[in-house]
Amino acid sequence: MKLRPVDFATDGIFVAGLAHYPKPIDESIAQAQAAAARLEAFLQSLNVEVEPIASVVDQEGLHRCGMCEANCAFGR
């Protein structure tokens, strides 16, 4: 990660300053400016991919009362 020191393993997450390790304030400010620049470039990209969210039923935890189905936010 030395080539992109403010990038996190997850796309769209950037770290700076004390999120890395204890460091002087001037280095923290420089990293914060770099993170802001990377965020701007990320937000300007037109190809932002979002992973779909899908519900999963835990078959072992079912009581067969139907409450989970009635209250499901996914409409299932």
Buried (B, 14 or more C-beta within 10 A) or exposed (E): EEEEBBBEEEEEEBBBBEEBEEEEEEEBEBBBEBBEEBBEEBEEEEEEEEEEEEEEEEEEEEEEEEEBEEEEEEEE
